[in-house]
Every structure is written in structure tokens, then in C-alpha cells.
Amino acid sequence: MNYTVINRDVHVSDIHLVAVASASLFLIGDADVINLSSAFDTPPESLIIGPFVPLVQVRGEES
Amino acid sequence: MKRTSVVQAFHSETVVISSVLQIGDSERISARTCDLAVQRQHELFFGSEGEQTFPVFTKPIPRWSFPSPITSKQTLHQSPVISARSVRVLGISSSSIVHIGSTSTVEAESRIKHIRHLDGPAPTRGRDL
């Protein structure tokens, strides 16, 4: 696929961001390759109700 | 040839947990975070809890592996400037990147394991094993 880019004027006045979080990118400029990935894990067995003992590898954590 | 980025005013409060605030061009940025977030009802720190690994830290995350469909690309900068008057960012966290300027390769990965630990009589889990 042939791809032609003609860049004209790009001007933004004000940008307000609350947060840029978890492997994200806020770019004012050009880039060639962008590769972002994020993983998040909180299965039911992550809710532990019980005495305060050091956390050990919870059995059956192979999910 | 890359364009020039112009920002007159920039304000950010916090840049934490392997994040990058880059002002100016760069070639390659890669940021990686493995985060064990334990929410405990009482303030107790055992210190040695981060040693064991959880599957979320080691499980491979599928990546885009197809070759780019673009065979030929021409770029013509009629106006070689990207400009913004003011940028305000409150928080930049967990391997995030705020980049004013051009770059070539950006790679970021963040893995978070959340555990909630509430006080209680019987040692039950969310799901009885």
C-alpha cells in the first residue's frame, strides 16, 4: 500500500490531562513504531479475608 | 525528517514508577513495570512479600506481529511544526511516557497484581479452594 502524508499546520492551544498511566504515551511529535501493553490481574482469590499473615503464592494461582 | 514540537508552557505534578518525561527528540524509549499492589486493612509491612512471582508477571502478553501493510511511505511537511500553547498533566505513572519531540521506537509494558487483605475471623478466600 502506498502511503503519502502531507503535514500542514497543527496547533492546539491548551491541553489538560488528569493522568497518563499504565503504559500509555502522550506524544507531541512523530514516531515510527509504538508498542504499548498492559496487564492487570485481580481474580476472586485476591480478596483475602483472614488473619494478617505474610502473603504466600496462593494455591491454584496458575490462571 | 521529523517535525519540530513547540510547547510554550508545560506543568506536571508527579512523574513516578518508571515513567519518562522527555522534552526533545529521542531514538528509542522502553519502560517496564511489575507492580504488586496490596491493599491491607491495617498498616502492616512484612517486607518479604514481593519475592514470589505471580502469573501476571510472567505470562507473555500477545504482541502485534504482522508486518506493516505500508510498502512505501512519503511524508511531505508543508508546515514542519507541531505546537501547543500549554500542557498541564497532573500525574504520569507506571511506565508511562510524556514526550514533547519526535522519536522512533516507543515500547512500554506495565503489569499490575492487586491483592486486597481484609481483617476477619475465618481464613476464607474470595472463592473456597
N, CA and C atoms of all chains as a GROMACS GRO file, in nm:
protein
  576
    1MET      N    1   0.087  -0.117   0.000
    1MET     CA    2   0.000   0.000   0.000
    1MET      C    3   0.092   0.123   0.000
    2ASN      N    4   0.063   0.213  -0.096
    2ASN     CA    5   0.142   0.338  -0.097
    2ASN      C    6   0.078   0.438  -0.002
    3TYR      N    7   0.160   0.509   0.072
    3TYR     CA    8   0.105   0.593   0.180
    3TYR      C    9   0.176   0.727   0.174
    4THR      N   10   0.097   0.831   0.143
    4THR     CA   11   0.159   0.964   0.133
    4THR      C   12   0.102   1.051   0.243
    5VAL      N   13   0.188   1.120   0.317
    5VAL     CA   14   0.143   1.204   0.428
    5VAL      C   15   0.182   1.348   0.396
    6ILE      N   16   0.082   1.440   0.400
    6ILE     CA   17   0.115   1.582   0.383
    6ILE      C   18   0.078   1.650   0.513
    7ASN      N   19   0.182   1.699   0.584
    7ASN     CA   20   0.157   1.759   0.715
    7ASN      C   21   0.143   1.909   0.701
    8ARG      N   22   0.024   1.958   0.744
    8ARG     CA   23   0.007   2.103   0.741
    8ARG      C   24   0.012   2.151   0.885
    9ASP      N   25  -0.051   2.267   0.909
    9ASP     CA   26  -0.039   2.330   1.041
    9ASP      C   27  -0.108   2.246   1.148
   10VAL      N   28  -0.038   2.216   1.256
   10VAL     CA   29  -0.103   2.150   1.371
   10VAL      C   30  -0.079   2.238   1.493
   11HIS      N   31  -0.188   2.300   1.544
   11HIS     CA   32  -0.170   2.384   1.662
   11HIS      C   33  -0.285   2.360   1.757
   12VAL      N   34  -0.251   2.319   1.879
   12VAL     CA   35  -0.353   2.303   1.982
   12VAL      C   36  -0.324   2.406   2.089
   13SER      N   37  -0.427   2.474   2.141
   13SER     CA   38  -0.393   2.579   2.239
   13SER      C   39  -0.368   2.517   2.375
   14ASP      N   40  -0.473   2.466   2.443
   14ASP     CA   41  -0.446   2.420   2.580
   14ASP      C   42  -0.481   2.272   2.593
   15ILE      N   43  -0.396   2.198   2.661
   15ILE     CA   44  -0.421   2.056   2.686
   15ILE      C   45  -0.417   2.034   2.837
   16HIS      N   46  -0.527   1.978   2.893
   16HIS     CA   47  -0.528   1.944   3.036
   16HIS      C   48  -0.547   1.795   3.048
   17LEU      N   49  -0.455   1.726   3.113
   17LEU     CA   50  -0.469   1.582   3.132
   17LEU      C   51  -0.469   1.554   3.282
   18VAL      N   52  -0.559   1.465   3.327
   18VAL     CA   53  -0.553   1.430   3.469
   18VAL      C   54  -0.442   1.328   3.490
   19ALA      N   55  -0.436   1.224   3.406
   19ALA     CA   56  -0.333   1.123   3.430
   19ALA      C   57  -0.293   1.057   3.300
   20VAL      N   58  -0.165   1.020   3.294
   20VAL     CA   59  -0.116   0.936   3.184
   20VAL      C   60  -0.059   0.814   3.257
   21ALA      N   61  -0.131   0.700   3.256
   21ALA     CA   62  -0.091   0.589   3.344
   21ALA      C   63  -0.099   0.455   3.272
   22SER      N   64  -0.032   0.354   3.331
   22SER     CA   65  -0.033   0.215   3.284
   22SER      C   66   0.010   0.204   3.137
   23ALA      N   67   0.139   0.223   3.117
   23ALA     CA   68   0.200   0.203   2.985
   23ALA      C   69   0.127   0.280   2.877
   24SER      N   70   0.107   0.409   2.902
   24SER     CA   71   0.043   0.488   2.796
   24SER      C   72   0.140   0.599   2.753
   25LEU      N   73   0.108   0.657   2.638
   25LEU     CA   74   0.203   0.752   2.578
   25LEU      C   75   0.129   0.878   2.541
   26PHE      N   76   0.182   0.994   2.578
   26PHE     CA   77   0.127   1.122   2.532
   26PHE      C   78   0.237   1.187   2.451
   27LEU      N   79   0.217   1.192   2.320
   27LEU     CA   80   0.326   1.233   2.231
   27LEU      C   81   0.288   1.358   2.156
   28ILE      N   82   0.373   1.459   2.161
   28ILE     CA   83   0.359   1.575   2.073
   28ILE      C   84   0.478   1.566   1.979
   29GLY      N   85   0.458   1.500   1.865
   29GLY     CA   86   0.572   1.480   1.774
   29GLY      C   87   0.546   1.357   1.690
   30ASP      N   88   0.649   1.315   1.617
   30ASP     CA   89   0.632   1.200   1.527
   30ASP      C   90   0.693   1.076   1.592
   31ALA      N   91   0.648   0.960   1.546
   31ALA     CA   92   0.707   0.835   1.592
   31ALA      C   93   0.694   0.733   1.481
   32ASP      N   94   0.784   0.631   1.483
   32ASP     CA   95   0.773   0.528   1.380
   32ASP      C   96   0.700   0.406   1.434
   33VAL      N   97   0.750   0.350   1.544
   33VAL     CA   98   0.689   0.228   1.598
   33VAL      C   99   0.650   0.254   1.743
   34ILE      N  100   0.524   0.225   1.777
   34ILE     CA  101   0.479   0.241   1.916
   34ILE      C  102   0.419   0.108   1.958
   35ASN      N  103   0.470   0.055   2.073
   35ASN     CA  104   0.425  -0.077   2.116
   35ASN      C  105   0.394  -0.071   2.265
   36LEU      N  106   0.265  -0.061   2.302
   36LEU     CA  107   0.229  -0.045   2.443
   36LEU      C  108   0.147  -0.164   2.486
   37SER      N  109   0.176  -0.219   2.606
   37SER     CA  110   0.092  -0.331   2.653
   37SER      C  111   0.080  -0.321   2.805
   38SER      N  112  -0.038  -0.362   2.853
   38SER     CA  113  -0.059  -0.351   2.998
   38SER      C  114  -0.140  -0.471   3.043
   39ALA      N  115  -0.102  -0.532   3.155
   39ALA     CA  116  -0.176  -0.647   3.208
   39ALA      C  117  -0.218  -0.617   3.351
   40PHE      N  118  -0.335  -0.668   3.390
   40PHE     CA  119  -0.396  -0.629   3.518
   40PHE      C  120  -0.462  -0.753   3.574
   41ASP      N  121  -0.435  -0.788   3.700
   41ASP     CA  122  -0.487  -0.917   3.749
   41ASP      C  123  -0.541  -0.901   3.890
   42THR      N  124  -0.671  -0.926   3.909
   42THR     CA  125  -0.724  -0.930   4.045
   42THR      C  126  -0.839  -1.031   4.048
   43PRO      N  127  -0.803  -1.162   4.047
   43PRO     CA  128  -0.904  -1.268   4.049
   43PRO      C  129  -0.972  -1.274   4.184
   44PRO      N  130  -1.083  -1.353   4.194
   44PRO     CA  131  -1.155  -1.363   4.322
   44PRO      C  132  -1.063  -1.400   4.438
   45GLU      N  133  -0.964  -1.487   4.412
   45GLU     CA  134  -0.882  -1.528   4.527
   45GLU      C  135  -0.785  -1.421   4.571
   46SER      N  136  -0.792  -1.303   4.505
   46SER     CA  137  -0.706  -1.194   4.553
   46SER      C  138  -0.773  -1.120   4.669
   47LEU      N  139  -0.901  -1.151   4.693
   47LEU     CA  140  -0.968  -1.091   4.810
   47LEU      C  141  -0.946  -1.188   4.926
   48ILE      N  142  -0.863  -1.151   5.022
   48ILE     CA  143  -0.830  -1.243   5.132
   48ILE      C  144  -0.892  -1.184   5.258
   49ILE      N  145  -0.979  -1.262   5.322
   49ILE     CA  146  -1.038  -1.217   5.449
   49ILE      C  147  -0.985  -1.311   5.555
   50GLY      N  148  -0.901  -1.262   5.642
   50GLY     CA  149  -0.848  -1.354   5.741
   50GLY      C  150  -0.736  -1.288   5.820
   51PRO      N  151  -0.665  -1.369   5.899
   51PRO     CA  152  -0.559  -1.313   5.983
   51PRO      C  153  -0.447  -1.256   5.897
   52PHE      N  154  -0.375  -1.158   5.954
   52PHE     CA  155  -0.273  -1.092   5.873
   52PHE      C  156  -0.143  -1.172   5.879
   53VAL      N  157  -0.126  -1.260   5.780
   53VAL     CA  158   0.000  -1.335   5.770
   53VAL      C  159   0.064  -1.293   5.638
   54PRO      N  160   0.196  -1.307   5.628
   54PRO     CA  161   0.257  -1.268   5.500
   54PRO      C  162   0.193  -1.340   5.383
   55LEU      N  163   0.176  -1.269   5.272
   55LEU     CA  164   0.111  -1.328   5.155
   55LEU      C  165   0.204  -1.433   5.096
   56VAL      N  166   0.149  -1.552   5.071
   56VAL     CA  167   0.234  -1.652   5.004
   56VAL      C  168   0.167  -1.682   4.870
   57GLN      N  169   0.240  -1.750   4.779
   57GLN     CA  170   0.181  -1.784   4.649
   57GLN      C  171   0.050  -1.859   4.674
   58VAL      N  172  -0.065  -1.797   4.634
   58VAL     CA  173  -0.194  -1.859   4.664
   58VAL      C  174  -0.204  -1.985   4.578
   59ARG      N  175  -0.241  -2.101   4.638
   59ARG     CA  176  -0.251  -2.226   4.560
   59ARG      C  177  -0.353  -2.205   4.449
   60GLY      N  178  -0.328  -2.273   4.336
   60GLY     CA  179  -0.424  -2.263   4.227
   60GLY      C  180  -0.412  -2.128   4.158
   61GLU      N  181  -0.290  -2.070   4.165
   61GLU     CA  182  -0.273  -1.937   4.104
   61GLU      C  183  -0.224  -1.952   3.961
   62GLU      N  184  -0.258  -2.067   3.895
   62GLU     CA  185  -0.191  -2.085   3.766
   62GLU      C  186  -0.271  -2.016   3.657
   63SER      N  187  -0.382  -1.942   3.696
   63SER     CA  188  -0.466  -1.883   3.590
   63SER      C  189  -0.387  -1.786   3.507
   64MET      N  190   1.262   1.297   0.774
   64MET     CA  191   1.286   1.419   0.851
   64MET      C  192   1.165   1.436   0.944
   65LYS      N  193   1.195   1.461   1.071
   65LYS     CA  194   1.085   1.470   1.167
   65LYS      C  195   1.052   1.617   1.193
   66ARG      N  196   0.933   1.639   1.245
   66ARG     CA  197   0.889   1.777   1.266
   66ARG      C  198   0.940   1.828   1.401
   67THR      N  199   0.924   1.957   1.421
   67THR     CA  200   0.965   2.018   1.548
   67THR      C  201   0.841   2.036   1.634
   68SER      N  202   0.856   2.007   1.764
   68SER     CA  203   0.741   2.026   1.855
   68SER      C  204   0.770   2.149   1.940
   69VAL      N  205   0.669   2.236   1.952
   69VAL     CA  206   0.687   2.359   2.030
   69VAL      C  207   0.578   2.365   2.135
   70VAL      N  208   0.616   2.372   2.263
   70VAL     CA  209   0.518   2.389   2.371
   70VAL      C  210   0.565   2.507   2.455
   71GLN      N  211   0.475   2.607   2.472
   71GLN     CA  212   0.520   2.725   2.546
   71GLN      C  213   0.522   2.699   2.696
   72ALA      N  214   0.416   2.634   2.746
   72ALA     CA  215   0.411   2.617   2.893
   72ALA      C  216   0.378   2.471   2.922
   73PHE      N  217   0.457   2.411   3.011
   73PHE     CA  218   0.431   2.272   3.050
   73PHE      C  219   0.431   2.264   3.201
   74HIS      N  220   0.332   2.192   3.258
   74HIS     CA  221   0.328   2.179   3.404
   74HIS      C  222   0.282   2.039   3.438
   75SER      N  223   0.363   1.965   3.519
   75SER     CA  224   0.313   1.834   3.563
   75SER      C  225   0.346   1.821   3.711
   76GLU      N  226   0.261   1.747   3.784
   76GLU     CA  227   0.281   1.737   3.928
   76GLU      C  228   0.373   1.621   3.962
   77THR      N  229   0.336   1.498   3.917
   77THR     CA  230   0.417   1.384   3.961
   77THR      C  231   0.455   1.299   3.840
   78VAL      N  232   0.580   1.249   3.845
   78VAL     CA  233   0.626   1.154   3.742
   78VAL      C  234   0.684   1.037   3.821
   79VAL      N  235   0.608   0.924   3.833
   79VAL     CA  236   0.650   0.816   3.924
   79VAL      C  237   0.651   0.682   3.853
   80ILE      N  238   0.705   0.580   3.918
   80ILE     CA  239   0.706   0.438   3.883
   80ILE      C  240   0.748   0.418   3.737
   81SER      N  241   0.877   0.435   3.715
   81SER     CA  242   0.944   0.413   3.586
   81SER      C  243   0.870   0.481   3.470
   82SER      N  244   0.842   0.610   3.492
   82SER     CA  245   0.782   0.688   3.382
   82SER      C  246   0.888   0.782   3.327
   83VAL      N  247   0.861   0.829   3.204
   83VAL     CA  248   0.959   0.913   3.135
   83VAL      C  249   0.892   1.043   3.095
   84LEU      N  250   0.956   1.156   3.129
   84LEU     CA  251   0.912   1.286   3.077
   84LEU      C  252   1.025   1.332   2.985
   85GLN      N  253   1.003   1.321   2.854
   85GLN     CA  254   1.110   1.352   2.758
   85GLN      C  255   1.077   1.480   2.686
   86ILE      N  256   1.163   1.578   2.698
   86ILE     CA  257   1.145   1.703   2.622
   86ILE      C  258   1.260   1.709   2.525
   87GLY      N  259   1.230   1.692   2.397
   87GLY     CA  260   1.336   1.686   2.296
   87GLY      C  261   1.326   1.554   2.224
   88ASP      N  262   1.400   1.540   2.114
   88ASP     CA  263   1.387   1.419   2.032
   88ASP      C  264   1.455   1.302   2.102
   89SER      N  265   1.412   1.182   2.064
   89SER     CA  266   1.479   1.063   2.119
   89SER      C  267   1.474   0.955   2.012
   90GLU      N  268   1.552   0.851   2.034
   90GLU     CA  269   1.560   0.744   1.935
   90GLU      C  270   1.472   0.628   1.979
   91ARG      N  271   1.494   0.583   2.105
   91ARG     CA  272   1.422   0.463   2.148
   91ARG      C  273   1.394   0.476   2.298
   92ILE      N  274   1.268   0.451   2.337
   92ILE     CA  275   1.234   0.454   2.480
   92ILE      C  276   1.166   0.323   2.512
   93SER      N  277   1.211   0.255   2.622
   93SER     CA  278   1.135   0.137   2.662
   93SER      C  279   1.122   0.140   2.814
   94ALA      N  280   0.998   0.122   2.862
   94ALA     CA  281   0.971   0.130   3.007
   94ALA      C  282   0.895   0.005   3.046
   95ARG      N  283   0.929  -0.048   3.166
   95ARG     CA  284   0.865  -0.173   3.206
   95ARG      C  285   0.836  -0.166   3.356
   96THR      N  286   0.716  -0.212   3.395
   96THR     CA  287   0.679  -0.208   3.537
   96THR      C  288   0.614  -0.339   3.577
   97CYS      N  289   0.658  -0.395   3.693
   97CYS     CA  290   0.585  -0.508   3.753
   97CYS      C  291   0.539  -0.459   3.889
   98ASP      N  292   0.410  -0.450   3.913
   98ASP     CA  293   0.359  -0.379   4.031
   98ASP      C  294   0.277  -0.477   4.115
   99LEU      N  295   0.316  -0.495   4.243
   99LEU     CA  296   0.234  -0.575   4.334
   99LEU      C  297   0.163  -0.478   4.427
  100ALA      N  298   0.031  -0.459   4.411
  100ALA     CA  299  -0.040  -0.358   4.488
  100ALA      C  300  -0.123  -0.431   4.594
  101VAL      N  301  -0.081  -0.420   4.720
  101VAL     CA  302  -0.152  -0.488   4.829
  101VAL      C  303  -0.228  -0.383   4.908
  102GLN      N  304  -0.360  -0.399   4.918
  102GLN     CA  305  -0.444  -0.307   4.996
  102GLN      C  306  -0.480  -0.380   5.124
  103ARG      N  307  -0.425  -0.334   5.235
  103ARG     CA  308  -0.444  -0.408   5.361
  103ARG      C  309  -0.520  -0.320   5.457
  104GLN      N  310  -0.612  -0.384   5.536
  104GLN     CA  311  -0.697  -0.305   5.625
  104GLN      C  312  -0.613  -0.236   5.731
  105HIS      N  313  -0.507  -0.303   5.781
  105HIS     CA  314  -0.421  -0.238   5.882
  105HIS      C  315  -0.284  -0.216   5.823
  106GLU      N  316  -0.212  -0.120   5.882
  106GLU     CA  317  -0.081  -0.084   5.827
  106GLU      C  318   0.022  -0.190   5.873
  107LEU      N  319   0.046  -0.290   5.787
  107LEU     CA  320   0.140  -0.398   5.823
  107LEU      C  321   0.230  -0.421   5.703
  108PHE      N  322   0.361  -0.416   5.724
  108PHE     CA  323   0.451  -0.436   5.611
  108PHE      C  324   0.546  -0.548   5.648
  109PHE      N  325   0.538  -0.662   5.574
  109PHE     CA  326   0.623  -0.776   5.609
  109PHE      C  327   0.755  -0.772   5.534
  110GLY      N  328   0.763  -0.688   5.429
  110GLY     CA  329   0.892  -0.668   5.366
  110GLY      C  330   0.929  -0.775   5.266
  111SER      N  331   0.892  -0.903   5.291
  111SER     CA  332   0.947  -1.005   5.200
  111SER      C  333   0.837  -1.060   5.110
  112GLU      N  334   0.731  -0.986   5.094
  112GLU     CA  335   0.618  -1.044   5.022
  112GLU      C  336   0.634  -1.032   4.871
  113GLY      N  337   0.730  -0.947   4.825
  113GLY     CA  338   0.736  -0.928   4.681
  113GLY      C  339   0.819  -1.035   4.613
  114GLU      N  340   0.875  -1.129   4.690
  114GLU     CA  341   0.973  -1.220   4.630
  114GLU      C  342   0.905  -1.313   4.529
  115GLN      N  343   0.792  -1.372   4.568
  115GLN     CA  344   0.740  -1.476   4.476
  115GLN      C  345   0.679  -1.407   4.355
  116THR      N  346   0.682  -1.478   4.239
  116THR     CA  347   0.625  -1.414   4.119
  116THR      C  348   0.483  -1.465   4.100
  117PHE      N  349   0.401  -1.382   4.042
  117PHE     CA  350   0.263  -1.419   4.011
  117PHE      C  351   0.253  -1.440   3.860
  118PRO      N  352   0.155  -1.520   3.814
  118PRO     CA  353   0.145  -1.547   3.669
  118PRO      C  354   0.136  -1.419   3.586
  119VAL      N  355   0.075  -1.313   3.642
  119VAL     CA  356   0.057  -1.193   3.561
  119VAL      C  357   0.193  -1.132   3.528
  120PHE      N  358   0.296  -1.161   3.610
  120PHE     CA  359   0.428  -1.101   3.583
  120PHE      C  360   0.504  -1.180   3.476
  121THR      N  361   0.468  -1.310   3.461
  121THR     CA  362   0.549  -1.390   3.368
  121THR      C  363   0.472  -1.428   3.243
  122LYS      N  364   0.340  -1.416   3.245
  122LYS     CA  365   0.261  -1.461   3.129
  122LYS      C  366   0.293  -1.369   3.011
  123PRO      N  367   0.326  -1.425   2.895
  123PRO     CA  368   0.359  -1.337   2.781
  123PRO      C  369   0.234  -1.263   2.733
  124ILE      N  370   0.252  -1.135   2.702
  124ILE     CA  371   0.139  -1.055   2.650
  124ILE      C  372   0.146  -1.061   2.498
  125PRO      N  373   0.036  -1.100   2.431
  125PRO     CA  374   0.043  -1.110   2.283
  125PRO      C  375   0.081  -0.976   2.221
  126ARG      N  376   0.173  -0.980   2.125
  126ARG     CA  377   0.219  -0.857   2.059
  126ARG      C  378   0.175  -0.857   1.914
  127TRP      N  379   0.166  -0.739   1.856
  127TRP     CA  380   0.129  -0.725   1.714
  127TRP      C  381   0.246  -0.774   1.631
  128SER      N  382   0.228  -0.887   1.560
  128SER     CA  383   0.348  -0.941   1.493
  128SER      C  384   0.334  -0.937   1.343
  129PHE      N  385   0.226  -0.876   1.288
  129PHE     CA  386   0.213  -0.878   1.142
  129PHE      C  387   0.307  -0.774   1.084
  130PRO      N  388   0.366  -0.798   0.967
  130PRO     CA  389   0.447  -0.693   0.904
  130PRO      C  390   0.355  -0.577   0.865
  131SER      N  391   0.409  -0.454   0.870
  131SER     CA  392   0.322  -0.339   0.843
  131SER      C  393   0.276  -0.342   0.698
  132PRO      N  394   0.145  -0.318   0.672
  132PRO     CA  395   0.095  -0.329   0.535
  132PRO      C  396   0.146  -0.216   0.445
  133ILE      N  397   0.211  -0.115   0.506
  133ILE     CA  398   0.253   0.000   0.425
  133ILE      C  399   0.383  -0.037   0.354
  134THR      N  400   0.378  -0.040   0.220
  134THR     CA  401   0.502  -0.076   0.148
  134THR      C  402   0.586   0.047   0.126
  135SER      N  403   0.523   0.156   0.077
  135SER     CA  404   0.608   0.276   0.057
  135SER      C  405   0.536   0.394   0.119
  136LYS      N  406   0.616   0.480   0.184
  136LYS     CA  407   0.553   0.592   0.254
  136LYS      C  408   0.633   0.718   0.224
  137GLN      N  409   0.564   0.823   0.174
  137GLN     CA  410   0.632   0.952   0.156
  137GLN      C  411   0.569   1.052   0.254
  138THR      N  412   0.652   1.132   0.317
  138THR     CA  413   0.599   1.233   0.407
  138THR      C  414   0.643   1.370   0.358
  139LEU      N  415   0.546   1.461   0.346
  139LEU     CA  416   0.579   1.596   0.300
  139LEU      C  417   0.535   1.692   0.409
  140HIS      N  418   0.632   1.763   0.471
  140HIS     CA  419   0.597   1.858   0.578
  140HIS      C  420   0.578   1.996   0.518
  141GLN      N  421   0.452   2.034   0.490
  141GLN     CA  422   0.432   2.171   0.443
  141GLN      C  423   0.458   2.266   0.559
  142SER      N  424   0.414   2.224   0.681
  142SER     CA  425   0.446   2.308   0.796
  142SER      C  426   0.514   2.217   0.896
  143PRO      N  427   0.645   2.230   0.917
  143PRO     CA  428   0.720   2.132   0.997
  143PRO      C  429   0.708   2.154   1.147
  144VAL      N  430   0.596   2.214   1.194
  144VAL     CA  431   0.587   2.244   1.338
  144VAL      C  432   0.459   2.185   1.394
  145ILE      N  433   0.474   2.123   1.513
  145ILE     CA  434   0.355   2.082   1.591
  145ILE      C  435   0.360   2.169   1.715
  146SER      N  436   0.258   2.251   1.737
  146SER     CA  437   0.275   2.342   1.853
  146SER      C  438   0.152   2.336   1.942
  147ALA      N  439   0.180   2.360   2.071
  147ALA     CA  440   0.072   2.368   2.171
  147ALA      C  441   0.108   2.483   2.263
  148ARG      N  442   0.004   2.559   2.308
  148ARG     CA  443   0.035   2.674   2.391
  148ARG      C  444   0.068   2.626   2.532
  149SER      N  445  -0.020   2.541   2.589
  149SER     CA  446   0.012   2.498   2.727
  149SER      C  447  -0.033   2.353   2.744
  150VAL      N  448   0.047   2.278   2.822
  150VAL     CA  449   0.014   2.138   2.851
  150VAL      C  450   0.021   2.122   3.002
  151ARG      N  451  -0.088   2.074   3.064
  151ARG     CA  452  -0.088   2.051   3.209
  151ARG      C  453  -0.122   1.903   3.231
  152VAL      N  454  -0.031   1.830   3.298
  152VAL     CA  455  -0.057   1.688   3.327
  152VAL      C  456  -0.045   1.670   3.477
  153LEU      N  457  -0.149   1.614   3.541
  153LEU     CA  458  -0.145   1.600   3.686
  153LEU      C  459  -0.050   1.486   3.724
  154GLY      N  460  -0.073   1.367   3.667
  154GLY     CA  461   0.007   1.253   3.711
  154GLY      C  462   0.055   1.170   3.594
  155ILE      N  463   0.180   1.124   3.601
  155ILE     CA  464   0.235   1.034   3.499
  155ILE      C  465   0.288   0.914   3.576
  156SER      N  466   0.228   0.793   3.553
  156SER     CA  467   0.267   0.682   3.641
  156SER      C  468   0.271   0.549   3.567
  157SER      N  469   0.333   0.449   3.629
  157SER     CA  470   0.352   0.310   3.585
  157SER      C  471   0.388   0.300   3.436
  158SER      N  472   0.513   0.321   3.414
  158SER     CA  473   0.582   0.315   3.284
  158SER      C  474   0.504   0.385   3.173
  159SER      N  475   0.472   0.511   3.204
  159SER     CA  476   0.407   0.594   3.101
  159SER      C  477   0.509   0.696   3.052
  160ILE      N  478   0.480   0.750   2.935
  160ILE     CA  479   0.577   0.839   2.871
  160ILE      C  480   0.505   0.964   2.823
  161VAL      N  481   0.555   1.080   2.863
  161VAL     CA  482   0.506   1.207   2.806
  161VAL      C  483   0.624   1.260   2.726
  162HIS      N  484   0.602   1.278   2.596
  162HIS     CA  485   0.714   1.304   2.505
  162HIS      C  486   0.684   1.428   2.421
  163ILE      N  487   0.765   1.530   2.439
  163ILE     CA  488   0.749   1.650   2.356
  163ILE      C  489   0.868   1.649   2.261
  164GLY      N  490   0.844   1.614   2.137
  164GLY     CA  491   0.954   1.599   2.041
  164GLY      C  492   0.929   1.471   1.964
  165SER      N  493   1.017   1.441   1.872
  165SER     CA  494   0.991   1.322   1.788
  165SER      C  495   1.074   1.206   1.837
  166THR      N  496   1.030   1.086   1.802
  166THR     CA  497   1.102   0.968   1.845
  166THR      C  498   1.092   0.863   1.736
  167SER      N  499   1.158   0.749   1.760
  167SER     CA  500   1.149   0.646   1.657
  167SER      C  501   1.074   0.526   1.711
  168THR      N  502   1.122   0.469   1.824
  168THR     CA  503   1.056   0.348   1.876
  168THR      C  504   1.018   0.371   2.021
  169VAL      N  505   0.893   0.341   2.054
  169VAL     CA  506   0.848   0.353   2.193
  169VAL      C  507   0.791   0.218   2.232
  170GLU      N  508   0.838   0.168   2.347
  170GLU     CA  509   0.790   0.037   2.394
  170GLU      C  510   0.761   0.051   2.544
  171ALA      N  511   0.641   0.017   2.587
  171ALA     CA  512   0.611   0.029   2.731
  171ALA      C  513   0.526  -0.090   2.770
  172GLU      N  514   0.556  -0.141   2.893
  172GLU     CA  515   0.479  -0.256   2.941
  172GLU      C  516   0.455  -0.239   3.090
  173SER      N  517   0.329  -0.262   3.132
  173SER     CA  518   0.302  -0.247   3.276
  173SER      C  519   0.218  -0.366   3.320
  174ARG      N  520   0.261  -0.431   3.429
  174ARG     CA  521   0.188  -0.548   3.480
  174ARG      C  522   0.155  -0.524   3.627
  175ILE      N  523   0.026  -0.532   3.662
  175ILE     CA  524  -0.015  -0.497   3.799
  175ILE      C  525  -0.092  -0.613   3.860
  176LYS      N  526  -0.049  -0.652   3.982
  176LYS     CA  527  -0.123  -0.757   4.054
  176LYS      C  528  -0.185  -0.692   4.177
  177HIS      N  529  -0.317  -0.693   4.188
  177HIS     CA  530  -0.387  -0.630   4.301
  177HIS      C  531  -0.426  -0.737   4.402
  178ILE      N  532  -0.400  -0.712   4.530
  178ILE     CA  533  -0.445  -0.804   4.636
  178ILE      C  534  -0.511  -0.720   4.745
  179ARG      N  535  -0.628  -0.761   4.790
  179ARG     CA  536  -0.695  -0.689   4.899
  179ARG      C  537  -0.699  -0.780   5.021
  180HIS      N  538  -0.653  -0.730   5.132
  180HIS     CA  539  -0.634  -0.815   5.250
  180HIS      C  540  -0.714  -0.754   5.365
  181LEU      N  541  -0.830  -0.816   5.394
  181LEU     CA  542  -0.917  -0.759   5.497
  181LEU      C  543  -0.905  -0.843   5.624
  182ASP      N  544  -0.924  -0.777   5.738
  182ASP     CA  545  -0.916  -0.847   5.866
  182ASP      C  546  -1.042  -0.928   5.883
  183GLY      N  547  -1.031  -1.050   5.941
  183GLY     CA  548  -1.154  -1.127   5.959
  183GLY      C  549  -1.124  -1.251   6.041
  184PRO      N  550  -1.228  -1.315   6.098
  184PRO     CA  551  -1.206  -1.432   6.183
  184PRO      C  552  -1.153  -1.550   6.105
  185ALA      N  553  -1.238  -1.601   6.010
  185ALA     CA  554  -1.201  -1.730   5.949
  185ALA      C  555  -1.117  -1.703   5.827
  186PRO      N  556  -1.010  -1.782   5.799
  186PRO     CA  557  -0.927  -1.759   5.681
  186PRO      C  558  -0.997  -1.804   5.553
  187THR      N  559  -1.098  -1.725   5.508
  187THR     CA  560  -1.165  -1.769   5.383
  187THR      C  561  -1.110  -1.687   5.267
  188ARG      N  562  -1.118  -1.742   5.148
  188ARG     CA  563  -1.076  -1.668   5.028
  188ARG      C  564  -1.203  -1.620   4.957
  189GLY      N  565  -1.182  -1.541   4.855
  189GLY     CA  566  -1.298  -1.498   4.776
  189GLY      C  567  -1.372  -1.619   4.721
  190ARG      N  568  -1.292  -1.726   4.689
  190ARG     CA  569  -1.355  -1.848   4.635
  190ARG      C  570  -1.294  -1.964   4.712
  191ASP      N  571  -1.376  -2.050   4.775
  191ASP     CA  572  -1.317  -2.156   4.859
  191ASP      C  573  -1.239  -2.251   4.771
  192LEU      N  574  -1.112  -2.272   4.804
  192LEU     CA  575  -1.029  -2.360   4.719
  192LEU      C  576  -1.052  -2.505   4.759
   0.00000   0.00000   0.00000
